[in-house]
Amino acid sequence: MIFDVLVIGAGPAGLAAATTCAQHGLSVALVDEQPSPGGQIYRATADGPLAHSDILGDDYRNGAALVAAFQRSGSQYLPLTTVWSLSRHGGGFEIALSKSRSAAIAHARAIVIATGALERPFPIPGWTLPGVMMAGAAQALLKTSAMVAQDGVVLAGNGPLLWLVAWQYLRAGAPPRALLDTTPRGRLAQSLRHAPSFAASSYFAKGLSLVRDVRRNVKIVEYVDALEIVGEDAARAIRYRAAGKAGSMDVAHVFLHHGVVPDINLASALGCAIAWDDASACFRPVVDEWGGTSVAGVYIAGDGAGIAGAQAAAIRGRLAALALANAHGRLPGDERDRVARPLLRALSQALRGRRFLDALYRPDDGFRIPQGDTVACRCEEVRAATIARAAREGCAGPNQAKSYTRCGMGPCQGRYCGLTVTEIIARETARTPAEVGALHARFPLKPVTLAEVASLPVSEDARRAVVR
């Protein structure tokens, strides 16, 4: 398998990038772990049980046009396929792929990473109990299987997705029992300096209508500053403190959400420059206006380069494709710039309002940085106190934490706990997260069997290079 461009991830950015590359005569493969294109935001938009329903809202159906354009583009599509290693090979890249427990090697001159975002960890007491899941996981069940929890759900946290899931549950006929809003008191006032651009954005009218619907039909508890989920074998109750008063309610299901952060693992493993974004309290790759990274031939498009939403992600995918078409001699520089101008204007418009949302929904330190016996690394069941003790004993960052605590050594390879570990160490050592640094991912990025490694059609030396 030899391609000009290999795109990883079939969300709006990946679909747009692959389609635009193909339109300019580049050979393209789009690799995705899901069974159908769309990513998280447009999951199952073409063939899911709610593809023609009004439950998920009008924006969900916008993904069908992206999928249809991609399917007409002539790009090769590799669903249910995992990329677990990349390495330099000649003037391009050698990519190790797995599908159905069988591995293969692909070659590409350039890579577009369009792996999108991850939900931010929400490490509070009891968050690992059965019955507790992230709001994005609940939304994925709704999109792929039309499944909702019928016995009452409590949502907790903050961010646009939390309100969106509550609204979608309302439209699905399963109204949540309550929404516990952890947005700190005074945060709205702090965000008002960004209000004019937010009011002029596409977010404003849609968001206002959605929030009003939820507030009319769901119990809202504001200014929650402490949360605990209790139960022995499963979640049975949620305890909270709001505006200085304690409260609790029985639960069967709790959906947690504190925003999303860029998925930096693949970029990190490839050696792309990573920076701390204090406004969003997360790490993100450093990219130029085309999505180009510090590693030649590697581009990042969509929310993986910074959270901006589906519309902006698709535009960023097209911009990366234009840069690749130019780099590979398919599009002169002046023509690239001419085509890009309206895209850049549209991107600027799509980004309006993001500063307001980032300022309003920046999670409070108390929910981002756990203490005591709260589990910080779910894979290895490492508690916050263990990481804090390691920091006091000399552990300088999340990479060393693997040796001290095994944190980040599980199947997720630190994708979820890495940010939490960095912030715990920063707190304990009186440094900034930027000074502590991000966890550096290593290949293989995903769990892979020895049989898959052995099946690679390469020499023993090359096989050792892939798993390094």
ABEGO torsion letter per residue (X at the ends): XBBABBBBEABAAAAAAAAAAAAAGBBBBBBBABABBGEAAABGAAABAAAABAAAEAAAAAAAAAAAAAAAAGBBBBBGBBBABBBBBEABBBBBBBBGGBBBBBBBABBBBAAEBBBBBBBBBGAABBGBBBAAAAAAAAAAAGBBBAAEBBBBEBEAAAAAAAAAAAAAGBBBABBBBABBBGAAAAAAAAAAAAAABAAAAAAAAAAAAAAAABBBBBGBABBBBBEAABBABBBBBBGGBBBBBBBABBBBBAEBBBBAAAAAAAGBBBBBBAAAGBBBBBBBAAGBBABBGBBBBEAAAEBAEAAAAAAAAAAAAAAAAAAAGABBAAAAAAAAAAAAAAAAAAABGAAAAAAAABBBAAAABBBEABBABAAAGBBAAAAAAAAAAGBABAAAAAAAAGBGABAAGGAAAAAAAAAAAAAAAGBBAAAAEBBBBBOBABBBBAAAAAABBBBAAAAAAABX
